[in-house]
């Protein structure tokens, strides 16, 4: 199965997890990333790396770029 994760989806992992909906969405993204690592899914992306590199928040930028490195 091919999946497309946009930058907002990846940034959900760094959002405040105190709200149940945000925490559930972050868990879903984590599960998808695990599926990508295990070759259950194929990650379809476009210019997300370039967009991620423009993020001014150092922590978020690095965390998202790590996701791309695992791809």
CHARMM-style PDB file with segment names, atoms N, HN, CA, C and O in Angstrom:
ATOM      1  N   UNK     1       0.849  -1.168   0.000  1.00  0.00      PROA
ATOM      2  CA  UNK     1       0.000   0.000   0.000  1.00  0.00      PROA
ATOM      3  C   UNK     1       0.896   1.233   0.000  1.00  0.00      PROA
ATOM      4  O   UNK     1       1.892   1.291   0.721  1.00  0.00      PROA
ATOM      5  N   UNK     2       0.539   2.190  -0.794  1.00  0.00      PROA
ATOM      6  HN  UNK     2      -0.270   2.143  -1.379  1.00  0.00      PROA
ATOM      7  CA  UNK     2       1.266   3.460  -0.812  1.00  0.00      PROA
ATOM      8  C   UNK     2       0.543   4.463   0.078  1.00  0.00      PROA
ATOM      9  O   UNK     2      -0.685   4.546   0.072  1.00  0.00      PROA
ATOM     10  N   UNK     3       1.327   5.224   0.846  1.00  0.00      PROA
ATOM     11  HN  UNK     3       2.324   5.157   0.851  1.00  0.00      PROA
ATOM     12  CA  UNK     3       0.758   6.246   1.719  1.00  0.00      PROA
ATOM     13  C   UNK     3       1.474   7.571   1.465  1.00  0.00      PROA
ATOM     14  O   UNK     3       2.665   7.602   1.155  1.00  0.00      PROA
ATOM     15  N   UNK     4       0.737   8.642   1.600  1.00  0.00      PROA
ATOM     16  HN  UNK     4      -0.230   8.617   1.852  1.00  0.00      PROA
ATOM     17  CA  UNK     4       1.297   9.984   1.481  1.00  0.00      PROA
ATOM     18  C   UNK     4       1.132  10.674   2.820  1.00  0.00      PROA
ATOM     19  O   UNK     4       0.016  10.819   3.320  1.00  0.00      PROA
ATOM     20  N   UNK     5       2.234  11.096   3.393  1.00  0.00      PROA
ATOM     21  HN  UNK     5       3.141  10.978   2.987  1.00  0.00      PROA
ATOM     22  CA  UNK     5       2.212  11.856   4.641  1.00  0.00      PROA
ATOM     23  C   UNK     5       2.706  13.261   4.346  1.00  0.00      PROA
ATOM     24  O   UNK     5       3.824  13.446   3.865  1.00  0.00      PROA
ATOM     25  N   UNK     6       1.876  14.245   4.633  1.00  0.00      PROA
ATOM     26  HN  UNK     6       0.968  14.095   5.024  1.00  0.00      PROA
ATOM     27  CA  UNK     6       2.323  15.622   4.412  1.00  0.00      PROA
ATOM     28  C   UNK     6       3.061  16.121   5.655  1.00  0.00      PROA
ATOM     29  O   UNK     6       3.119  15.433   6.674  1.00  0.00      PROA
ATOM     30  N   UNK     7       3.607  17.296   5.558  1.00  0.00      PROA
ATOM     31  HN  UNK     7       3.559  17.855   4.730  1.00  0.00      PROA
ATOM     32  CA  UNK     7       4.430  17.833   6.645  1.00  0.00      PROA
ATOM     33  C   UNK     7       3.616  18.068   7.918  1.00  0.00      PROA
ATOM     34  O   UNK     7       4.134  17.892   9.021  1.00  0.00      PROA
ATOM     35  N   UNK     8       2.367  18.459   7.779  1.00  0.00      PROA
ATOM     36  HN  UNK     8       1.947  18.603   6.883  1.00  0.00      PROA
ATOM     37  CA  UNK     8       1.518  18.653   8.960  1.00  0.00      PROA
ATOM     38  C   UNK     8       1.349  17.338   9.724  1.00  0.00      PROA
ATOM     39  O   UNK     8       1.326  17.317  10.955  1.00  0.00      PROA
ATOM     40  N   UNK     9       1.233  16.253   8.977  1.00  0.00      PROA
ATOM     41  HN  UNK     9       1.251  16.270   7.977  1.00  0.00      PROA
ATOM     42  CA  UNK     9       1.086  14.941   9.596  1.00  0.00      PROA
ATOM     43  C   UNK     9       2.327  14.599  10.412  1.00  0.00      PROA
ATOM     44  O   UNK     9       2.224  14.142  11.551  1.00  0.00      PROA
ATOM     45  N   UNK    10       3.490  14.821   9.827  1.00  0.00      PROA
ATOM     46  HN  UNK    10       3.573  15.192   8.902  1.00  0.00      PROA
ATOM     47  CA  UNK    10       4.734  14.509  10.534  1.00  0.00      PROA
ATOM     48  C   UNK    10       4.933  15.420  11.742  1.00  0.00      PROA
ATOM     49  O   UNK    10       5.442  14.985  12.775  1.00  0.00      PROA
ATOM     50  N   UNK    11       4.536  16.666  11.615  1.00  0.00      PROA
ATOM     51  HN  UNK    11       4.122  17.020  10.777  1.00  0.00      PROA
ATOM     52  CA  UNK    11       4.665  17.600  12.740  1.00  0.00      PROA
ATOM     53  C   UNK    11       3.724  17.256  13.887  1.00  0.00      PROA
ATOM     54  O   UNK    11       3.952  17.690  15.016  1.00  0.00      PROA
ATOM     55  N   UNK    12       2.668  16.483  13.619  1.00  0.00      PROA
ATOM     56  HN  UNK    12       2.483  16.131  12.702  1.00  0.00      PROA
ATOM     57  CA  UNK    12       1.724  16.087  14.668  1.00  0.00      PROA
ATOM     58  C   UNK    12       2.462  15.355  15.795  1.00  0.00      PROA
ATOM     59  O   UNK    12       2.047  15.411  16.953  1.00  0.00      PROA
ATOM     60  N   UNK    13       3.544  14.678  15.455  1.00  0.00      PROA
ATOM     61  HN  UNK    13       3.881  14.632  14.515  1.00  0.00      PROA
ATOM     62  CA  UNK    13       4.318  13.941  16.454  1.00  0.00      PROA
ATOM     63  C   UNK    13       4.920  14.857  17.514  1.00  0.00      PROA
ATOM     64  O   UNK    13       5.167  14.419  18.638  1.00  0.00      PROA
ATOM     65  N   UNK    14       5.160  16.125  17.172  1.00  0.00      PROA
ATOM     66  HN  UNK    14       4.959  16.481  16.259  1.00  0.00      PROA
ATOM     67  CA  UNK    14       5.772  17.061  18.108  1.00  0.00      PROA
ATOM     68  C   UNK    14       4.754  18.000  18.762  1.00  0.00      PROA
ATOM     69  O   UNK    14       5.128  18.844  19.577  1.00  0.00      PROA
ATOM     70  N   UNK    15       3.476  17.860  18.415  1.00  0.00      PROA
ATOM     71  HN  UNK    15       3.172  17.175  17.753  1.00  0.00      PROA
ATOM     72  CA  UNK    15       2.442  18.702  19.004  1.00  0.00      PROA
ATOM     73  C   UNK    15       2.179  18.298  20.454  1.00  0.00      PROA
ATOM     74  O   UNK    15       2.542  17.200  20.878  1.00  0.00      PROA
ATOM     75  N   UNK    16       1.552  19.185  21.201  1.00  0.00      PROA
ATOM     76  HN  UNK    16       1.258  20.077  20.857  1.00  0.00      PROA
ATOM     77  CA  UNK    16       1.171  18.922  22.583  1.00  0.00      PROA
ATOM     78  C   UNK    16       0.196  17.738  22.608  1.00  0.00      PROA
ATOM     79  O   UNK    16      -0.882  17.797  22.016  1.00  0.00      PROA
ATOM     80  N   UNK    17       0.585  16.684  23.288  1.00  0.00      PROA
ATOM     81  HN  UNK    17       1.460  16.636  23.769  1.00  0.00      PROA
ATOM     82  CA  UNK    17      -0.194  15.439  23.306  1.00  0.00      PROA
ATOM     83  C   UNK    17      -1.253  15.395  24.410  1.00  0.00      PROA
ATOM     84  O   UNK    17      -1.832  14.336  24.653  1.00  0.00      PROA
ATOM     85  N   UNK    18      -1.519  16.511  25.079  1.00  0.00      PROA
ATOM     86  HN  UNK    18      -1.049  17.371  24.882  1.00  0.00      PROA
ATOM     87  CA  UNK    18      -2.471  16.506  26.188  1.00  0.00      PROA
ATOM     88  C   UNK    18      -3.918  16.375  25.721  1.00  0.00      PROA
ATOM     89  O   UNK    18      -4.777  15.960  26.499  1.00  0.00      PROA
ATOM     90  N   UNK    19      -4.201  16.718  24.478  1.00  0.00      PROA
ATOM     91  HN  UNK    19      -3.504  17.055  23.846  1.00  0.00      PROA
ATOM     92  CA  UNK    19      -5.553  16.550  23.944  1.00  0.00      PROA
ATOM     93  C   UNK    19      -5.684  15.147  23.362  1.00  0.00      PROA
ATOM     94  O   UNK    19      -4.820  14.720  22.595  1.00  0.00      PROA
ATOM     95  N   UNK    20      -6.749  14.417  23.712  1.00  0.00      PROA
ATOM     96  HN  UNK    20      -7.450  14.763  24.335  1.00  0.00      PROA
ATOM     97  CA  UNK    20      -6.907  13.037  23.248  1.00  0.00      PROA
ATOM     98  C   UNK    20      -6.837  12.880  21.723  1.00  0.00      PROA
ATOM     99  O   UNK    20      -6.233  11.931  21.224  1.00  0.00      PROA
ATOM    100  N   UNK    21      -7.445  13.796  20.996  1.00  0.00      PROA
ATOM    101  HN  UNK    21      -7.936  14.568  21.401  1.00  0.00      PROA
ATOM    102  CA  UNK    21      -7.442  13.693  19.535  1.00  0.00      PROA
ATOM    103  C   UNK    21      -6.023  13.819  18.980  1.00  0.00      PROA
ATOM    104  O   UNK    21      -5.628  13.053  18.101  1.00  0.00      PROA
ATOM    105  N   UNK    22      -5.269  14.770  19.485  1.00  0.00      PROA
ATOM    106  HN  UNK    22      -5.590  15.393  20.200  1.00  0.00      PROA
ATOM    107  CA  UNK    22      -3.894  14.981  19.022  1.00  0.00      PROA
ATOM    108  C   UNK    22      -3.048  13.754  19.349  1.00  0.00      PROA
ATOM    109  O   UNK    22      -2.263  13.299  18.518  1.00  0.00      PROA
ATOM    110  N   UNK    23      -3.205  13.221  20.553  1.00  0.00      PROA
ATOM    111  HN  UNK    23      -3.843  13.590  21.229  1.00  0.00      PROA
ATOM    112  CA  UNK    23      -2.445  12.040  20.958  1.00  0.00      PROA
ATOM    113  C   UNK    23      -2.797  10.837  20.072  1.00  0.00      PROA
ATOM    114  O   UNK    23      -1.911  10.081  19.676  1.00  0.00      PROA
ATOM    115  N   UNK    24      -4.075  10.662  19.766  1.00  0.00      PROA
ATOM    116  HN  UNK    24      -4.795  11.277  20.088  1.00  0.00      PROA
ATOM    117  CA  UNK    24      -4.502   9.550  18.908  1.00  0.00      PROA
ATOM    118  C   UNK    24      -3.942   9.704  17.496  1.00  0.00      PROA
ATOM    119  O   UNK    24      -3.494   8.729  16.892  1.00  0.00      PROA
ATOM    120  N   UNK    25      -3.968  10.922  16.976  1.00  0.00      PROA
ATOM    121  HN  UNK    25      -4.331  11.714  17.467  1.00  0.00      PROA
ATOM    122  CA  UNK    25      -3.424  11.160  15.637  1.00  0.00      PROA
ATOM    123  C   UNK    25      -1.917  10.908  15.610  1.00  0.00      PROA
ATOM    124  O   UNK    25      -1.396  10.351  14.644  1.00  0.00      PROA
ATOM    125  N   UNK    26      -1.222  11.316  16.664  1.00  0.00      PROA
ATOM    126  HN  UNK    26      -1.645  11.769  17.449  1.00  0.00      PROA
ATOM    127  CA  UNK    26       0.227  11.082  16.740  1.00  0.00      PROA
ATOM    128  C   UNK    26       0.528   9.589  16.788  1.00  0.00      PROA
ATOM    129  O   UNK    26       1.471   9.126  16.145  1.00  0.00      PROA
ATOM    130  N   UNK    27      -0.264   8.836  17.543  1.00  0.00      PROA
ATOM    131  HN  UNK    27      -1.029   9.213  18.065  1.00  0.00      PROA
ATOM    132  CA  UNK    27      -0.072   7.382  17.607  1.00  0.00      PROA
ATOM    133  C   UNK    27      -0.306   6.749  16.231  1.00  0.00      PROA
ATOM    134  O   UNK    27       0.412   5.830  15.836  1.00  0.00      PROA
ATOM    135  N   UNK    28      -1.297   7.240  15.516  1.00  0.00      PROA
ATOM    136  HN  UNK    28      -1.880   7.986  15.836  1.00  0.00      PROA
ATOM    137  CA  UNK    28      -1.575   6.709  14.175  1.00  0.00      PROA
ATOM    138  C   UNK    28      -0.397   6.974  13.232  1.00  0.00      PROA
ATOM    139  O   UNK    28      -0.016   6.104  12.448  1.00  0.00      PROA
ATOM    140  N   UNK    29       0.170   8.164  13.311  1.00  0.00      PROA
ATOM    141  HN  UNK    29      -0.140   8.870  13.947  1.00  0.00      PROA
ATOM    142  CA  UNK    29       1.331   8.491  12.477  1.00  0.00      PROA
ATOM    143  C   UNK    29       2.501   7.585  12.844  1.00  0.00      PROA
ATOM    144  O   UNK    29       3.198   7.090  11.959  1.00  0.00      PROA
ATOM    145  N   UNK    30       2.725   7.365  14.131  1.00  0.00      PROA
ATOM    146  HN  UNK    30       2.158   7.767  14.851  1.00  0.00      PROA
ATOM    147  CA  UNK    30       3.799   6.464  14.560  1.00  0.00      PROA
ATOM    148  C   UNK    30       3.603   5.066  13.983  1.00  0.00      PROA
ATOM    149  O   UNK    30       4.562   4.451  13.516  1.00  0.00      PROA
ATOM    150  N   UNK    31       2.378   4.561  14.012  1.00  0.00      PROA
ATOM    151  HN  UNK    31       1.600   5.061  14.392  1.00  0.00      PROA
ATOM    152  CA  UNK    31       2.099   3.226  13.472  1.00  0.00      PROA
ATOM    153  C   UNK    31       2.355   3.166  11.969  1.00  0.00      PROA
ATOM    154  O   UNK    31       2.872   2.172  11.459  1.00  0.00      PROA
ATOM    155  N   UNK    32       1.994   4.225  11.269  1.00  0.00      PROA
ATOM    156  HN  UNK    32       1.574   5.032  11.683  1.00  0.00      PROA
ATOM    157  CA  UNK    32       2.256   4.269   9.829  1.00  0.00      PROA
ATOM    158  C   UNK    32       3.756   4.263   9.569  1.00  0.00      PROA
ATOM    159  O   UNK    32       4.224   3.558   8.675  1.00  0.00      PROA
ATOM    160  N   UNK    33       4.511   5.036  10.334  1.00  0.00      PROA
ATOM    161  HN  UNK    33       4.130   5.608  11.061  1.00  0.00      PROA
ATOM    162  CA  UNK    33       5.966   5.068  10.163  1.00  0.00      PROA
ATOM    163  C   UNK    33       6.588   3.704  10.459  1.00  0.00      PROA
ATOM    164  O   UNK    33       7.537   3.300   9.788  1.00  0.00      PROA
ATOM    165  N   UNK    34       6.072   3.005  11.440  1.00  0.00      PROA
ATOM    166  HN  UNK    34       5.300   3.333  11.985  1.00  0.00      PROA
ATOM    167  CA  UNK    34       6.541   1.643  11.728  1.00  0.00      PROA
ATOM    168  C   UNK    34       6.244   0.735  10.534  1.00  0.00      PROA
ATOM    169  O   UNK    34       7.077  -0.081  10.140  1.00  0.00      PROA
ATOM    170  N   UNK    35       5.055   0.886   9.971  1.00  0.00      PROA
ATOM    171  HN  UNK    35       4.378   1.549  10.291  1.00  0.00      PROA
ATOM    172  CA  UNK    35       4.699   0.105   8.784  1.00  0.00      PROA
ATOM    173  C   UNK    35       5.615   0.388   7.604  1.00  0.00      PROA
ATOM    174  O   UNK    35       5.928  -0.511   6.823  1.00  0.00      PROA
ATOM    175  N   UNK    36       6.043   1.634   7.476  1.00  0.00      PROA
ATOM    176  HN  UNK    36       5.789   2.364   8.110  1.00  0.00      PROA
ATOM    177  CA  UNK    36       6.985   2.000   6.414  1.00  0.00      PROA
ATOM    178  C   UNK    36       8.330   1.332   6.674  1.00  0.00      PROA
ATOM    179  O   UNK    36       8.935   0.781   5.754  1.00  0.00      PROA
ATOM    180  N   UNK    37       8.806   1.375   7.921  1.00  0.00      PROA
ATOM    181  HN  UNK    37       8.315   1.823   8.668  1.00  0.00      PROA
ATOM    182  CA  UNK    37      10.071   0.725   8.277  1.00  0.00      PROA
ATOM    183  C   UNK    37      10.042  -0.767   7.988  1.00  0.00      PROA
ATOM    184  O   UNK    37      11.048  -1.343   7.573  1.00  0.00      PROA
ATOM    185  N   UNK    38       8.894  -1.390   8.206  1.00  0.00      PROA
ATOM    186  HN  UNK    38       8.078  -0.922   8.543  1.00  0.00      PROA
ATOM    187  CA  UNK    38       8.753  -2.838   8.011  1.00  0.00      PROA
ATOM    188  C   UNK    38       8.382  -3.198   6.574  1.00  0.00      PROA
ATOM    189  O   UNK    38       8.117  -4.360   6.265  1.00  0.00      PROA
ATOM    190  N   UNK    39       8.367  -2.196   5.705  1.00  0.00      PROA
ATOM    191  HN  UNK    39       8.582  -1.252   5.957  1.00  0.00      PROA
ATOM    192  CA  UNK    39       8.042  -2.382   4.280  1.00  0.00      PROA
ATOM    193  C   UNK    39       6.604  -2.852   4.052  1.00  0.00      PROA
ATOM    194  O   UNK    39       6.305  -3.474   3.033  1.00  0.00      PROA
ATOM    195  N   UNK    40       5.723  -2.553   4.998  1.00  0.00      PROA
ATOM    196  HN  UNK    40       5.967  -2.047   5.826  1.00  0.00      PROA
ATOM    197  CA  UNK    40       4.302  -2.835   4.800  1.00  0.00      PROA
ATOM    198  C   UNK    40       3.659  -1.765   3.928  1.00  0.00      PROA
ATOM    199  O   UNK    40       2.682  -2.018   3.224  1.00  0.00      PROA
ATOM    200  N   UNK    41       4.228  -0.565   3.991  1.00  0.00      PROA
ATOM    201  HN  UNK    41       5.021  -0.359   4.563  1.00  0.00      PROA
ATOM    202  CA  UNK    41       3.742   0.570   3.215  1.00  0.00      PROA
ATOM    203  C   UNK    41       4.898   1.173   2.438  1.00  0.00      PROA
ATOM    204  O   UNK    41       6.060   1.044   2.825  1.00  0.00      PROA
ATOM    205  N   UNK    42       4.568   1.829   1.345  1.00  0.00      PROA
ATOM    206  HN  UNK    42       3.624   1.933   1.030  1.00  0.00      PROA
ATOM    207  CA  UNK    42       5.539   2.609   0.584  1.00  0.00      PROA
ATOM    208  C   UNK    42       5.170   4.066   0.763  1.00  0.00      PROA
ATOM    209  O   UNK    42       4.040   4.469   0.489  1.00  0.00      PROA
ATOM    210  N   UNK    43       6.126   4.853   1.225  1.00  0.00      PROA
ATOM    211  HN  UNK    43       7.044   4.526   1.448  1.00  0.00      PROA
ATOM    212  CA  UNK    43       5.888   6.274   1.476  1.00  0.00      PROA
ATOM    213  C   UNK    43       6.051   7.042   0.181  1.00  0.00      PROA
ATOM    214  O   UNK    43       7.108   7.004  -0.448  1.00  0.00      PROA
ATOM    215  N   UNK    44       5.008   7.730  -0.207  1.00  0.00      PROA
ATOM    216  HN  UNK    44       4.150   7.761   0.304  1.00  0.00      PROA
ATOM    217  CA  UNK    44       5.027   8.589  -1.379  1.00  0.00      PROA
ATOM    218  C   UNK    44       5.211  10.018  -0.888  1.00  0.00      PROA
ATOM    219  O   UNK    44       4.405  10.510  -0.097  1.00  0.00      PROA
ATOM    220  N   UNK    45       6.256  10.682  -1.345  1.00  0.00      PROA
ATOM    221  HN  UNK    45       6.910  10.282  -1.987  1.00  0.00      PROA
ATOM    222  CA  UNK    45       6.474  12.070  -0.944  1.00  0.00      PROA
ATOM    223  C   UNK    45       6.887  12.875  -2.162  1.00  0.00      PROA
ATOM    224  O   UNK    45       7.203  12.325  -3.216  1.00  0.00      PROA
ATOM    225  N   UNK    46       6.875  14.169  -1.996  1.00  0.00      PROA
ATOM    226  HN  UNK    46       6.618  14.616  -1.139  1.00  0.00      PROA
ATOM    227  CA  UNK    46       7.227  15.042  -3.114  1.00  0.00      PROA
ATOM    228  C   UNK    46       8.329  15.991  -2.670  1.00  0.00      PROA
ATOM    229  O   UNK    46       9.485  15.585  -2.560  1.00  0.00      PROA
ATOM    230  N   UNK    47       7.996  17.219  -2.419  1.00  0.00      PROA
ATOM    231  HN  UNK    47       7.056  17.549  -2.508  1.00  0.00      PROA
ATOM    232  CA  UNK    47       8.989  18.224  -2.048  1.00  0.00      PROA
ATOM    233  C   UNK    47       9.028  18.450  -0.530  1.00  0.00      PROA
ATOM    234  O   UNK    47       9.425  19.521  -0.072  1.00  0.00      PROA
ATOM    235  N   UNK    48       8.629  17.471   0.222  1.00  0.00      PROA
ATOM    236  HN  UNK    48       8.306  16.601  -0.151  1.00  0.00      PROA
ATOM    237  CA  UNK    48       8.525  17.640   1.663  1.00  0.00      PROA
ATOM    238  C   UNK    48       9.865  17.901   2.330  1.00  0.00      PROA
ATOM    239  O   UNK    48       9.924  18.657   3.300  1.00  0.00      PROA
ATOM    240  N   UNK    49      10.933  17.304   1.844  1.00  0.00      PROA
ATOM    241  HN  UNK    49      10.885  16.689   1.056  1.00  0.00      PROA
ATOM    242  CA  UNK    49      12.241  17.506   2.471  1.00  0.00      PROA
ATOM    243  C   UNK    49      12.639  18.974   2.361  1.00  0.00      PROA
ATOM    244  O   UNK    49      13.100  19.572   3.333  1.00  0.00      PROA
ATOM    245  N   UNK    50      12.460  19.543   1.192  1.00  0.00      PROA
ATOM    246  HN  UNK    50      12.085  19.057   0.402  1.00  0.00      PROA
ATOM    247  CA  UNK    50      12.793  20.957   1.008  1.00  0.00      PROA
ATOM    248  C   UNK    50      11.932  21.830   1.916  1.00  0.00      PROA
ATOM    249  O   UNK    50      12.420  22.794   2.506  1.00  0.00      PROA
ATOM    250  N   UNK    51      10.659  21.491   2.024  1.00  0.00      PROA
ATOM    251  HN  UNK    51      10.262  20.708   1.545  1.00  0.00      PROA
ATOM    252  CA  UNK    51       9.758  22.247   2.900  1.00  0.00      PROA
ATOM    253  C   UNK    51      10.171  22.090   4.365  1.00  0.00      PROA
ATOM    254  O   UNK    51      10.167  23.063   5.119  1.00  0.00      PROA
ATOM    255  N   UNK    52      10.521  20.888   4.760  1.00  0.00      PROA
ATOM    256  HN  UNK    52      10.524  20.098   4.148  1.00  0.00      PROA
ATOM    257  CA  UNK    52      10.924  20.633   6.144  1.00  0.00      PROA
ATOM    258  C   UNK    52      12.188  21.402   6.503  1.00  0.00      PROA
ATOM    259  O   UNK    52      12.317  21.896   7.623  1.00  0.00      PROA
ATOM    260  N   UNK    53      13.101  21.504   5.584  1.00  0.00      PROA
ATOM    261  HN  UNK    53      12.997  21.102   4.674  1.00  0.00      PROA
ATOM    262  CA  UNK    53      14.364  22.216   5.846  1.00  0.00      PROA
ATOM    263  C   UNK    53      14.140  23.707   6.087  1.00  0.00      PROA
ATOM    264  O   UNK    53      14.991  24.364   6.686  1.00  0.00      PROA
ATOM    265  N   UNK    54      13.025  24.247   5.637  1.00  0.00      PROA
ATOM    266  HN  UNK    54      12.333  23.714   5.150  1.00  0.00      PROA
ATOM    267  CA  UNK    54      12.735  25.667   5.833  1.00  0.00      PROA
ATOM    268  C   UNK    54      12.086  25.959   7.189  1.00  0.00      PROA
ATOM    269  O   UNK    54      11.889  27.124   7.536  1.00  0.00      PROA
ATOM    270  N   UNK    55      11.757  24.933   7.948  1.00  0.00      PROA
ATOM    271  HN  UNK    55      11.917  23.987   7.666  1.00  0.00      PROA
ATOM    272  CA  UNK    55      11.130  25.130   9.247  1.00  0.00      PROA
ATOM    273  C   UNK    55      12.115  25.838  10.173  1.00  0.00      PROA
ATOM    274  O   UNK    55      13.249  25.387  10.336  1.00  0.00      PROA
ATOM    275  N   UNK    56      11.695  26.922  10.766  1.00  0.00      PROA
ATOM    276  HN  UNK    56      10.773  27.288  10.633  1.00  0.00      PROA
ATOM    277  CA  UNK    56      12.568  27.713  11.643  1.00  0.00      PROA
ATOM    278  C   UNK    56      12.742  27.115  13.028  1.00  0.00      PROA
ATOM    279  O   UNK    56      13.668  27.480  13.753  1.00  0.00      PROA
ATOM    280  N   UNK    57      11.863  26.201  13.398  1.00  0.00      PROA
ATOM    281  HN  UNK    57      11.111  25.904  12.810  1.00  0.00      PROA
ATOM    282  CA  UNK    57      11.958  25.534  14.696  1.00  0.00      PROA
ATOM    283  C   UNK    57      12.961  24.386  14.567  1.00  0.00      PROA
ATOM    284  O   UNK    57      12.680  23.373  13.927  1.00  0.00      PROA
ATOM    285  N   UNK    58      14.129  24.555  15.180  1.00  0.00      PROA
ATOM    286  HN  UNK    58      14.358  25.378  15.700  1.00  0.00      PROA
ATOM    287  CA  UNK    58      15.211  23.576  15.038  1.00  0.00      PROA
ATOM    288  C   UNK    58      14.792  22.167  15.444  1.00  0.00      PROA
ATOM    289  O   UNK    58      15.100  21.201  14.745  1.00  0.00      PROA
ATOM    290  N   UNK    59      14.093  22.045  16.568  1.00  0.00      PROA
ATOM    291  HN  UNK    59      13.843  22.829  17.136  1.00  0.00      PROA
ATOM    292  CA  UNK    59      13.709  20.723  17.069  1.00  0.00      PROA
ATOM    293  C   UNK    59      12.750  20.027  16.111  1.00  0.00      PROA
ATOM    294  O   UNK    59      12.932  18.854  15.785  1.00  0.00      PROA
ATOM    295  N   UNK    60      11.731  20.753  15.663  1.00  0.00      PROA
ATOM    296  HN  UNK    60      11.583  21.705  15.928  1.00  0.00      PROA
ATOM    297  CA  UNK    60      10.769  20.163  14.723  1.00  0.00      PROA
ATOM    298  C   UNK    60      11.438  19.817  13.396  1.00  0.00      PROA
ATOM    299  O   UNK    60      11.198  18.752  12.828  1.00  0.00      PROA
ATOM    300  N   UNK    61      12.266  20.714  12.918  1.00  0.00      PROA
ATOM    301  HN  UNK    61      12.461  21.580  13.380  1.00  0.00      PROA
ATOM    302  CA  UNK    61      12.950  20.477  11.639  1.00  0.00      PROA
ATOM    303  C   UNK    61      13.768  19.188  11.712  1.00  0.00      PROA
ATOM    304  O   UNK    61      13.670  18.336  10.829  1.00  0.00      PROA
ATOM    305  N   UNK    62      14.569  19.048  12.760  1.00  0.00      PROA
ATOM    306  HN  UNK    62      14.648  19.740  13.477  1.00  0.00      PROA
ATOM    307  CA  UNK    62      15.423  17.871  12.883  1.00  0.00      PROA
ATOM    308  C   UNK    62      14.606  16.593  13.062  1.00  0.00      PROA
ATOM    309  O   UNK    62      14.945  15.556  12.491  1.00  0.00      PROA
ATOM    310  N   UNK    63      13.539  16.659  13.845  1.00  0.00      PROA
ATOM    311  HN  UNK    63      13.264  17.501  14.309  1.00  0.00      PROA
ATOM    312  CA  UNK    63      12.703  15.478  14.070  1.00  0.00      PROA
ATOM    313  C   UNK    63      12.052  15.012  12.772  1.00  0.00      PROA
ATOM    314  O   UNK    63      11.996  13.814  12.497  1.00  0.00      PROA
ATOM    315  N   UNK    64      11.566  15.951  11.982  1.00  0.00      PROA
ATOM    316  HN  UNK    64      11.611  16.925  12.206  1.00  0.00      PROA
ATOM    317  CA  UNK    64      10.930  15.588  10.712  1.00  0.00      PROA
ATOM    318  C   UNK    64      11.968  15.067   9.727  1.00  0.00      PROA
ATOM    319  O   UNK    64      11.705  14.104   9.006  1.00  0.00      PROA
ATOM    320  N   UNK    65      13.126  15.678   9.686  1.00  0.00      PROA
ATOM    321  HN  UNK    65      13.340  16.460  10.271  1.00  0.00      PROA
ATOM    322  CA  UNK    65      14.163  15.202   8.762  1.00  0.00      PROA
ATOM    323  C   UNK    65      14.632  13.795   9.135  1.00  0.00      PROA
ATOM    324  O   UNK    65      15.034  13.029   8.259  1.00  0.00      PROA
ATOM    325  N   UNK    66      14.587  13.449  10.409  1.00  0.00      PROA
ATOM    326  HN  UNK    66      14.261  14.071  11.121  1.00  0.00      PROA
ATOM    327  CA  UNK    66      14.922  12.077  10.819  1.00  0.00      PROA
ATOM    328  C   UNK    66      13.916  11.093  10.212  1.00  0.00      PROA
ATOM    329  O   UNK    66      14.290   9.992   9.809  1.00  0.00      PROA
ATOM    330  N   UNK    67      12.651  11.488  10.149  1.00  0.00      PROA
ATOM    331  HN  UNK    67      12.347  12.383  10.476  1.00  0.00      PROA
ATOM    332  CA  UNK    67      11.645  10.628   9.528  1.00  0.00      PROA
ATOM    333  C   UNK    67      11.997  10.343   8.071  1.00  0.00      PROA
ATOM    334  O   UNK    67      11.845   9.218   7.595  1.00  0.00      PROA
ATOM    335  N   UNK    68      12.464  11.364   7.375  1.00  0.00      PROA
ATOM    336  HN  UNK    68      12.588  12.278   7.762  1.00  0.00      PROA
ATOM    337  CA  UNK    68      12.833  11.182   5.972  1.00  0.00      PROA
ATOM    338  C   UNK    68      14.053  10.290   5.842  1.00  0.00      PROA
ATOM    339  O   UNK    68      14.153   9.512   4.893  1.00  0.00      PROA
ATOM    340  N   UNK    69      14.969  10.389   6.769  1.00  0.00      PROA
ATOM    341  HN  UNK    69      14.887  11.021   7.540  1.00  0.00      PROA
ATOM    342  CA  UNK    69      16.173   9.555   6.718  1.00  0.00      PROA
ATOM    343  C   UNK    69      15.816   8.079   6.875  1.00  0.00      PROA
ATOM    344  O   UNK    69      16.491   7.215   6.316  1.00  0.00      PROA
ATOM    345  N   UNK    70      14.773   7.790   7.624  1.00  0.00      PROA
ATOM    346  HN  UNK    70      14.225   8.492   8.079  1.00  0.00      PROA
ATOM    347  CA  UNK    70      14.342   6.412   7.834  1.00  0.00      PROA
ATOM    348  C   UNK    70      13.594   5.853   6.635  1.00  0.00      PROA
ATOM    349  O   UNK    70      13.396   4.642   6.533  1.00  0.00      PROA
ATOM    350  N   UNK    71      13.188   6.710   5.748  1.00  0.00      PROA
ATOM    351  HN  UNK    71      13.350   7.693   5.832  1.00  0.00      PROA
ATOM    352  CA  UNK    71      12.363   6.306   4.605  1.00  0.00      PROA
ATOM    353  C   UNK    71      13.086   5.405   3.725  1.00  0.00      PROA
ATOM    354  OT1 UNK    71      12.543   4.965   2.711  1.00  0.00      PROA
TER     355      UNK     71
END
